[in-house]
């Protein structure tokens, strides 16, 4: 198995069978699961837009793929 992702790694996309999470940051990762934070905009019934931060735990068995953002270190 590949090494778990390091804390703070920026992830472009994490896909499961039911959902796609974009622009995430890894909070924890081990051989069993990944925990990440995702920011999203939510509109209520009155039309107000709020920024919501969610922390999501997914077992690796639920993950179809992960796209990591490329960073150039100089």
C-alpha positions in Angstrom: 0.0 0.0 0.0 1.1 3.6 -0.7 2.1 5.9 2.1 -0.7 7.9 3.7 -1.0 11.6 2.6 0.8 14.1 4.9 -1.2 16.6 7.0 -1.7 19.9 5.1 -1.4 18.4 1.6 -3.8 20.3 -0.7 -6.1 18.0 -2.7 -7.7 19.1 -5.9 -10.4 16.4 -5.8 -11.5 13.4 -3.8 -14.1 11.2 -5.4 -16.4 8.5 -3.9 -19.2 6.7 -5.6 -21.7 9.3 -4.3 -19.8 12.6 -4.1 -16.8 14.6 -5.3 -15.1 16.9 -2.9 -12.9 19.7 -4.4 -10.2 21.9 -3.0 -9.6 20.0 0.3 -6.8 20.0 2.8 -5.7 16.8 4.5 -6.1 16.8 8.3 -5.2 13.1 8.9 -4.4 10.1 6.8 -3.4 6.6 7.7 -3.8 3.1 6.2 -7.5 2.9 7.1 -9.0 6.4 6.4 -8.5 10.0 5.4 -9.8 13.0 7.2 -10.0 16.2 5.2 -11.4 19.7 5.4 -13.5 21.2 2.6 -15.0 24.7 2.3 -18.2 25.2 0.4 -20.9 27.8 -0.2 -24.4 27.1 1.0 -27.5 29.1 0.1 -30.4 29.1 2.6 -34.1 29.5 1.7 -33.8 33.3 1.9 -31.0 33.5 -0.7 -28.2 34.2 1.8 -24.9 32.6 1.0 -22.7 31.2 3.8 -19.3 29.7 3.7 -19.4 26.3 5.5 -16.3 24.4 6.6 -16.8 20.6 6.9 -14.4 18.0 8.2 -15.0 14.6 6.5 -13.7 11.2 7.4 -13.7 8.6 4.6 -12.4 5.0 4.8 -10.0 4.4 1.9 -12.4 1.6 0.7 -14.9 4.4 -0.2 -12.5 6.5 -2.2 -12.4 6.0 -5.9 -9.5 8.4 -6.6 -7.6 11.4 -5.2 -6.1 14.2 -7.3 -3.3 16.0 -5.4 -2.5 19.6 -6.4 1.0 20.0 -7.8 3.3 22.3 -5.8 6.5 23.7 -7.1 9.2 24.1 -4.4 12.0 26.4 -5.3 
